[in-house]
Amino acid sequence: MYFPTLDLETGTLAELAMTPTQTRHFRVNRAPEEGIRWLHETLNRESQPLGATVERRVNDTLVLRGGD
């Protein structure tokens, strides 16, 4: 699930919060620890060349910050 926050003055993306999920048996559930860790590491690695980082919050939400 994606939760964008936009700058109201410019319309640009200020932050993108993501809740890692997994679908099993036609139900959407929070992703397991292993999946969250993999997604965090992958998104952070791929975002760095763009000048962005992905941080993991205590509630397992991943937040994209920075970049152009």
ROLO-205658 format. One line per field, with one value per residue (C-alpha): z, y, x. Coordinates in steps of 0.1 Angstrom, whole numbers, padded with zeros to 4 digits. Example, Ala and Ser with C-alpha at 12.3 -4.5 7.8 and 13.67 -1.06 7.14 Angstrom:
2
up: [0078 | 0071]
north: [-0045 | -0011]
east: [0123 | 0137]
END
This chain:
68
up: [0000 | -0009 | 0009 | -0009 | 0008 | -0016 | -0010 | -0013 | -0028 | -0055 | -0060 | -0057 | -0038 | -0003 | 0011 | 0000 | 0028 | 0019 | 0040 | 0028 | 0022 | 0010 | -0005 | 0006 | 0000 | -0015 | 0017 | 0020 | 0051 | 0064 | 0049 | 0071 | 0086 | 0059 | 0031 | 0048 | 0053 | 0017 | 0003 | 0025 | 0015 | -0022 | -0024 | -0004 | -0027 | -0059 | -0046 | -0037 | -0072 | -0074 | -0042 | -0022 | 0008 | 0022 | 0060 | 0080 | 0108 | 0140 | 0126 | 0096 | 0073 | 0046 | 0038 | 0006 | 0011 | -0011 | -0048 | -0077]
north: [0000 | 0034 | 0067 | 0098 | 0131 | 0161 | 0196 | 0217 | 0247 | 0230 | 0197 | 0178 | 0146 | 0153 | 0117 | 0083 | 0059 | 0022 | -0006 | -0039 | -0065 | -0100 | -0117 | -0152 | -0171 | -0140 | -0120 | -0090 | -0093 | -0075 | -0089 | -0112 | -0099 | -0115 | -0098 | -0064 | -0066 | -0077 | -0049 | -0023 | -0033 | -0035 | -0002 | 0016 | 0002 | 0011 | 0046 | 0057 | 0065 | 0089 | 0107 | 0091 | 0068 | 0045 | 0044 | 0017 | 0030 | 0010 | 0002 | -0015 | 0013 | 0021 | 0058 | 0071 | 0105 | 0127 | 0124 | 0146]
east: [0000 | 0013 | 0006 | 0020 | 0023 | 0023 | 0036 | 0004 | 0022 | 0042 | 0023 | 0056 | 0060 | 0073 | 0072 | 0061 | 0052 | 0047 | 0032 | 0047 | 0019 | 0016 | -0015 | -0022 | -0054 | -0070 | -0063 | -0040 | -0018 | 0013 | 0044 | 0066 | 0098 | 0119 | 0100 | 0100 | 0138 | 0144 | 0121 | 0137 | 0173 | 0163 | 0145 | 0172 | 0200 | 0181 | 0171 | 0206 | 0218 | 0188 | 0199 | 0170 | 0169 | 0143 | 0140 | 0122 | 0100 | 0092 | 0057 | 0074 | 0064 | 0090 | 0094 | 0111 | 0128 | 0149 | 0157 | 0147]
END
